[in-house]
Amino acid sequence: MPGAKTEVLISGLGPVGAALAVYLGRLGVEVVAIDRDTAVYPLPRAAHLDHETMRLLHLAGAAEAVSRASQPLSAYEFRTGGGELLMGFRPGAGLAPTGFPMSSMFHQPTLEHALREGLAALPSVSTRLGHALTGFDADGEGVRAEVAGPDGAYELRARYLVGCDGGQSLVRRRLGIELDDMGFDEPWLVIDARLKDGRERLGTIGLQHCDPKRPVTSMPMAPGRHRWEFMLRPGEKPEEVTEDNFLNALVSEVVDPSAVEIDRRAVYRFHAVHARMWRKGRVLLAGDAAHQMPPFMGQGLCSGTRDAANLAWKLAACLNGRASDALLDSYQRERDPHVRAITEMAVFMGKVVCTQNEEVAAARDRDMTARPEAERFAIMPGLPRMTSGGIEHDQAAGTVFPEPWLRSGDGRRRLDDEAGLVPLLILGGARTDEAAVFEASGGYVASLAGGALLDPEGTVAALLDGHEAVLVRPDRYVFGRGSAAALIAAWQRYLATGSASA
């Protein structure tokens, strides 16, 4: 018989819910994670991971399996119906400062299996498949949830409930939280295919074919797989465009149909919506339950993973008494503006792609091709910094901390492997008394002095920029730079109030 109490109940065990459960379990939190389905969905849905998200997935123990089932993008191009470049992006040389490729196309089922394998090894996490949340009530002490399982309905008490239950989130709807619509809603046919005869790829470039007659997206996926997306024309119906003859005619325009085997065909509406509230007392939202964006930046799953990393350590800190419940109010303050900024970029790209008026498209093409082609390429842009949750007026606060390495025997290992999802205090010189206090309170301390912390590219030293220390949040955003004593005092204020300001 299922247990009656837990610290955190997670409704929805897709990649965001599973990552959240892994983080919480690794932090020693008691978790029950439920999902109405009994197995991982076998086909890919999300397709892209950036280097920041790969680093966060490494903290969940899943990046290695995902890396083996992924391939980096060599470029991302937007081209006219005639093939002329409108704009394009390429990754910089080498790996990103996190130690992962700037942009990777991956296989989502591989990620989900890796996360669930990690969950099975965590004694504080109970995974219940085939169990669905049907209702809940919340008060100041926690949540009373009603769950339907294979053996009937039961009640479960939790200190917190997190809805990771997708775009049609029952948790969000039961809370009565409305969605803000950012003004983008377009229907697309998505086709996933496996390449035949052992072929690993059709190319390494992601392409947006901005033809007003029918915009088309072409994306290499994991090795041996490819995705095409075709925008529907006015009047076309989902049941028509997914029929064999119609679908084969579309595919034949971009590839020889005999070279591929179609795994999935589905019509989606690409839209941009955000929940107005991400927290209501003891109940919180994450991933698609809190926000949805069109896929042109490939940031939907990436954003949900950032939600999980932000929320996990805060829930753990509240539950173990190191932070007040007020810290959870910082979750939406930090994540919502970041997600909205990314969504705005995705909507901009979507509007470039989705133009079906030929006169408007011709004007777009003239405007965007006015510069020489070489100037239309750029290095893949980084994402906006997080604008709160750190030391005010420090331009490094809210940026992603580059991952240094630790000397280990004759080799090296990632700092993240040693520290885990805890705050970091990185010193430029010798350890201090304040650093010892920080370590005793659950943080991790490392120093560039003595050579144990390796910084061959000088990225950590450049970040320190002469400061005594840099404090890094568990989700690997920089909290701020300064003296160790001042940083630790500001960190304690943040844990107590959700704000670092005095």
C-alpha positions in Angstrom: 0.0 0.0 0.0 1.5 3.4 -0.9 2.8 5.5 2.0 0.8 8.3 3.4 3.4 11.0 3.7 6.3 12.5 1.8 8.2 15.8 1.7 7.8 16.6 -2.0 5.2 15.1 -4.4 6.0 15.5 -8.1 3.2 15.1 -10.5 4.6 14.2 -13.9 7.7 12.2 -14.6 8.8 13.6 -18.0 12.4 14.9 -18.2 11.7 18.0 -16.0 9.9 16.0 -13.3 12.6 13.3 -13.4 15.4 15.8 -13.2 13.8 17.5 -10.3 13.3 14.2 -8.5 17.0 13.2 -9.1 18.2 16.6 -7.7 16.0 16.3 -4.7 16.9 12.7 -4.1 20.6 13.5 -4.3 20.1 16.2 -1.7 18.4 13.7 0.6 14.8 14.9 0.2 12.0 12.4 0.5 10.1 12.4 -2.8 7.2 10.6 -4.4 7.1 11.1 -8.2 4.0 9.9 -10.0 3.1 9.6 -13.7 0.0 8.3 -15.3 2.0 6.5 -18.0 3.8 3.3 -17.2 6.8 3.7 -19.5 8.9 6.4 -21.2 7.4 7.6 -24.4 9.5 5.7 -27.0 9.9 8.5 -29.6 11.8 11.8 -29.5 10.0 15.0 -28.9 12.4 17.7 -27.6 15.4 17.7 -29.9 18.0 20.3 -28.7 20.2 20.8 -25.6 22.5 23.8 -25.0 25.8 23.5 -23.1 24.3 25.0 -19.9 21.6 22.3 -19.9 24.1 19.5 -20.5 26.0 20.7 -17.5 22.9 20.7 -15.4 22.1 17.2 -16.7 25.6 16.1 -15.7 24.7 17.2 -12.2 21.8 14.8 -12.5 24.0 12.0 -13.7 22.5 11.9 -17.2 24.8 13.9 -19.5 27.1 11.0 -20.4 24.3 8.8 -21.7 22.8 11.7 -23.6 26.2 12.7 -25.1 26.5 9.2 -26.6 23.1 9.6 -28.3 23.6 13.2 -29.6 25.5 15.1 -32.2 26.6 18.8 -32.2 25.1 21.2 -34.6 27.7 22.8 -36.9 25.4 25.7 -37.9 21.8 26.9 -37.7 20.7 28.7 -40.9 17.6 30.6 -42.1 17.4 30.7 -45.8 14.9 32.1 -48.4 12.8 30.0 -50.6 15.5 30.4 -53.2 18.2 29.2 -50.8 19.8 32.6 -50.0 21.1 33.1 -46.5 18.9 35.4 -44.3 20.8 34.8 -41.1 23.0 32.0 -39.6 24.7 31.0 -36.4 27.8 28.9 -35.8 29.3 27.7 -32.5 32.6 29.1 -31.4 35.7 27.0 -31.6 36.0 24.1 -29.2 33.8 23.3 -26.2 31.8 25.9 -24.2 33.2 27.0 -20.8 31.0 24.4 -19.2 33.0 21.7 -20.9 30.2 20.6 -23.3 29.4 21.4 -27.0 27.6 24.7 -27.5 24.6 23.1 -29.1 23.6 19.4 -29.4 20.8 17.5 -31.0 19.8 14.6 -28.8 17.5 11.6 -28.3 14.9 12.3 -25.6 14.0 8.7 -24.7 17.7 8.2 -23.9 17.7 11.1 -21.5 14.5 9.9 -19.8 15.8 6.4 -19.3 19.1 7.7 -17.9 17.2 9.9 -15.4 14.9 7.1 -14.3 17.9 4.8 -13.8 19.3 7.5 -11.6 16.0 7.7 -9.6 16.1 3.9 -9.0 19.4 4.3 -7.1 18.1 7.0 -4.8 16.7 5.5 -1.5 14.7 8.7 -0.6 12.8 8.7 -4.0 9.7 6.5 -4.7 8.7 6.4 -8.4 5.1 5.3 -9.0 4.2 4.7 -12.6 0.6 4.3 -13.6 -0.5 6.7 -10.8 -2.3 9.9 -11.7 -3.0 13.0 -9.6 -6.8 13.5 -9.6 -7.1 16.4 -7.1 -5.5 18.2 -4.1 -6.1 20.6 -1.3 -3.4 22.8 0.2 -3.0 24.7 3.4 -0.1 26.3 5.3 1.3 23.0 6.4 1.3 21.1 3.1 -0.8 19.4 0.5 -3.4 16.6 0.7 -3.3 14.9 -2.7 -5.7 12.4 -4.2 -4.1 9.8 -6.5 -5.5 7.1 -8.7 -3.3 4.0 -8.9 -3.6 0.6 -10.4 -5.0 -0.8 -7.1 -7.4 2.1 -6.6 -7.5 5.6 -5.2 -5.5 6.8 -2.2 -4.5 9.9 -0.3 -1.0 11.2 0.1 0.2 14.1 2.3 3.2 16.2 1.1 4.9 19.2 2.4 5.1 20.6 -1.2 3.5 19.6 -4.5 5.3 20.4 -7.8 3.3 20.2 -11.1 5.6 19.0 -13.9 2.5 17.8 -15.7 2.8 19.5 -19.1 1.0 22.1 -21.1 -2.4 20.9 -20.0 -1.3 20.8 -16.4 -4.0 19.6 -14.0 -2.1 21.3 -11.2 -2.2 24.7 -12.9 -5.8 24.3 -13.8 -6.9 23.3 -10.3 -5.1 26.3 -8.9 -7.0 28.6 -11.4 -3.8 30.1 -12.7 -4.3 31.9 -16.1 -1.8 31.9 -19.0 -0.4 35.0 -20.6 -0.4 34.7 -24.4 2.6 36.2 -26.1 0.9 36.3 -29.5 2.2 33.3 -31.4 0.1 30.4 -32.5 0.9 28.4 -35.7 0.1 24.8 -36.7 3.0 22.6 -37.9 3.3 19.0 -39.0 6.2 17.3 -37.3 7.8 14.2 -38.9 10.5 12.1 -37.2 12.4 9.6 -39.4 15.1 7.0 -39.0 17.7 6.8 -41.7 18.2 3.5 -43.5 21.3 1.5 -44.4 23.3 2.5 -41.3 23.4 6.2 -42.3 24.1 8.4 -39.3 23.1 11.8 -40.7 21.9 13.8 -43.6 23.9 16.7 -42.5 25.0 18.6 -39.4 23.3 22.0 -40.1 19.9 22.9 -38.7 17.9 24.7 -41.5 14.9 26.9 -41.5 13.6 27.0 -45.1 11.7 30.3 -45.0 9.6 29.8 -48.2 6.3 31.5 -48.0 4.7 28.7 -50.1 5.4 26.4 -47.2 8.0 27.1 -44.5 10.0 23.9 -43.6 12.4 23.1 -40.8 15.1 20.4 -41.3 17.0 19.2 -38.2 19.5 16.4 -37.7 18.6 14.6 -34.5 20.5 11.9 -32.7 22.7 9.8 -35.0 20.6 7.9 -37.4 17.6 10.2 -37.0 16.2 13.3 -38.7 13.3 15.6 -38.2 11.3 17.7 -40.6 8.6 20.2 -39.7 6.1 21.6 -42.3 4.0 24.6 -41.6 0.3 23.9 -42.5 -1.3 26.1 -45.0 -4.7 27.7 -44.3 -7.5 25.1 -44.5 -5.3 22.1 -44.2 -6.5 19.7 -41.5 -4.4 17.5 -39.2 -6.2 14.3 -40.3 -5.4 15.2 -43.9 -1.7 16.1 -43.6 -0.8 13.0 -41.6 -2.4 10.6 -44.2 0.2 8.5 -46.1 -0.1 10.0 -49.6 -0.1 13.6 -48.4 2.8 13.0 -46.0 4.9 11.1 -48.6 4.4 13.9 -51.1 5.8 16.3 -48.5 8.8 14.1 -47.6 9.7 13.5 -51.3 10.3 17.3 -51.7 13.2 17.1 -49.2 14.5 13.6 -49.3 14.1 10.3 -51.2 11.4 8.5 -49.2 13.1 5.2 -49.7 16.1 6.4 -47.6 14.1 6.9 -44.4 11.5 5.2 -42.3 9.0 7.5 -40.6 8.6 6.9 -36.9 6.2 9.7 -36.0 3.8 12.1 -37.6 1.9 14.6 -35.5 0.4 18.1 -35.8 1.4 20.6 -33.1 0.5 24.2 -32.5 3.6 26.2 -31.8 2.7 28.8 -29.3 4.1 31.1 -26.6 2.3 31.2 -23.2 3.4 31.8 -19.6 1.6 31.0 -16.4 0.9 34.2 -14.4 1.8 32.5 -11.1 4.4 29.7 -10.6 3.8 29.3 -6.9 0.7 29.3 -4.8 1.6 28.5 -1.3 2.8 24.9 -1.0 2.2 24.2 -4.7 4.6 25.1 -7.6 4.8 24.7 -11.3 7.8 23.8 -13.5 8.5 23.1 -17.2 5.6 23.2 -19.7 3.1 23.6 -16.8 4.7 27.0 -16.2 5.7 28.1 -19.8 5.6 27.0 -23.4 7.5 28.5 -26.3 7.8 27.9 -30.1 10.7 25.5 -30.9 12.8 27.9 -33.0 15.4 28.4 -30.3 15.3 24.8 -29.1 14.9 26.0 -25.5 11.7 24.4 -24.2 13.3 21.4 -22.4 16.4 23.5 -21.6 14.2 26.0 -19.8 12.4 23.3 -17.9 15.7 21.8 -16.8 16.7 25.2 -15.4 13.4 25.3 -13.5 14.2 22.0 -11.9 17.8 23.0 -10.9 16.6 26.3 -9.5 13.7 24.8 -7.6 15.4 21.6 -6.2 18.0 23.2 -4.1 15.6 25.8 -2.7 13.1 23.1 -1.7 15.9 21.1 -0.1 17.2 24.2 1.8 13.7 25.0 3.1 13.0 21.4 4.2 16.4 21.0 6.0 16.0 24.3 7.8 18.8 26.2 6.1 16.4 28.6 4.4 13.0 30.1 5.1 9.9 29.5 3.0 10.4 33.0 1.6 13.2 31.7 -0.6 10.7 29.9 -2.7 9.2 33.3 -3.7 12.5 34.0 -5.6 11.8 31.0 -7.9 9.4 32.8 -10.3 11.2 36.2 -9.9 14.4 34.6 -11.2 13.0 32.2 -13.8 10.1 33.9 -15.4 12.0 37.0 -16.8 14.7 34.6 -18.1 12.2 32.4 -19.8 10.2 35.3 -21.2 13.4 36.8 -22.8 14.2 33.5 -24.5 10.6 33.1 -25.6 10.7 36.6 -27.2 13.8 35.5 -29.1 12.0 32.3 -30.2 8.9 34.3 -31.3 11.1 36.7 -33.3 12.7 33.7 -35.1 9.3 32.1 -35.6 8.0 35.2 -37.2 10.9 35.2 -39.7 10.2 31.6 -40.6 6.4 31.6 -40.6 5.7 34.4 -43.1 3.3 33.0 -45.7 2.5 36.3 -47.4 4.7 36.4 -50.5 4.9 40.2 -50.5 5.9 40.4 -46.9 8.4 37.6 -47.4 9.9 39.4 -50.4 10.4 42.5 -48.3 11.9 40.4 -45.5 14.3 38.8 -47.9 15.4 42.2 -49.4 15.9 43.7 -45.9 17.8 40.7 -44.4 20.0 40.1 -47.5 21.1 43.7 -47.9 24.3 43.0 -46.0 27.1 40.9 -47.4 26.6 37.2 -46.7 29.6 36.9 -44.4 28.0 39.5 -42.1 24.8 37.5 -41.9 26.6 34.8 -39.9 27.3 35.2 -36.2 28.6 33.1 -33.4 25.7 31.3 -31.7 24.5 33.9 -29.1 24.6 33.1 -25.4 21.4 33.3 -23.4 20.5 36.3 -21.3 21.9 36.5 -17.8 19.6 35.9 -14.8 18.7 39.4 -13.6 17.9 38.6 -9.9 19.1 36.1 -7.4 22.6 37.6 -6.9 24.6 40.6 -5.8 23.1 43.8 -7.3 25.4 45.8 -9.5 27.8 42.9 -10.1 27.7 42.3 -13.8 29.0 38.8 -13.3 26.0 37.9 -11.1 23.4 35.8 -13.0 26.0 34.6 -15.6 26.8 30.9 -15.8 29.9 29.8 -13.9 32.5 28.1 -16.1 33.3 24.7 -14.9 36.9 24.3 -13.7 38.5 20.9 -13.0 40.1 19.4 -9.9 43.4 17.6 -10.0 42.8 13.9 -9.3 45.8 11.6 -9.1 47.5 11.8 -12.4 44.4 13.1 -14.1 41.5 15.5 -13.4 37.8 15.4 -12.6 35.0 17.9 -12.9 34.4 20.1 -9.9 30.7 19.4 -10.3 31.4 15.7 -9.7 33.0 16.5 -6.4 30.6 19.2 -5.2 27.1 18.2 -6.4 24.2 20.6 -6.3 25.4 22.8 -3.5 26.7 26.4 -3.3 30.4 26.9 -4.2 32.8 29.4 -2.8 35.8 29.7 -5.1 38.8 31.6 -3.6 41.7 33.2 -5.5 44.0 32.6 -2.6 44.3 30.5 0.6 41.3 29.3 2.5 39.9 31.6 5.2 38.0 31.2 8.4 34.9 32.4 6.7 35.3 29.7 4.1 35.4 27.0 6.8 32.1 28.3 8.2 30.6 28.2 4.7 31.8 24.6 4.2 30.3 23.6 7.6 26.9 24.9 6.5 26.8 22.6 3.5 28.7 24.6 0.9 31.8 23.5 -1.1 35.1 25.5 -1.0 37.9 25.4 -3.6 40.9 27.6 -4.2 43.0 28.4 -7.2 46.0 28.6 -4.8 48.1 25.4 -4.6 47.1 24.0 -8.0 44.3 21.6 -6.8 41.8 23.6 -8.8 42.8 23.6 -12.5 42.1 26.7 -14.6 44.1 26.1 -17.8 42.1 28.6 -19.9 42.1 31.2 -17.1 38.3 31.6 -17.1 37.9 31.4 -13.4 40.8 33.8 -12.7 39.2 36.2 -15.2 35.9 35.9 -13.5 37.5 36.6 -10.1 39.1 39.7 -11.6 41.1 40.5 -8.5 38.3 39.7 -6.0 39.0 37.5 -3.1 36.2 35.1 -3.9 33.2 34.3 -6.1 30.2 32.6 -4.7 28.3 30.3 -7.1 24.7 29.2 -6.6 23.9 25.4 -6.6 22.3 25.9 -10.0 25.7 27.2 -11.2 24.8 30.8 -11.7 27.2 33.3 -10.2 25.8 34.8 -7.1 28.5 37.5 -6.8 32.1 38.5 -6.2 33.9 40.2 -3.3 35.3 39.3 0.1 34.4 35.9 1.4 32.8 37.4 4.5 30.6 39.8 2.6 29.5 37.1 0.1 28.6 34.6 2.8 26.6 37.3 4.7 24.7 38.2 1.5 24.1 34.5 0.8 22.6 34.0 4.3 20.3 37.0 3.7 19.2 35.5 0.4 18.4 32.2 2.1 16.4 34.0 4.7 14.5 36.4 2.6 14.9 35.5 -1.1 16.9 38.7 -1.7 20.6 39.4 -1.3 20.1 43.1 -0.6 20.7 44.3 2.9 
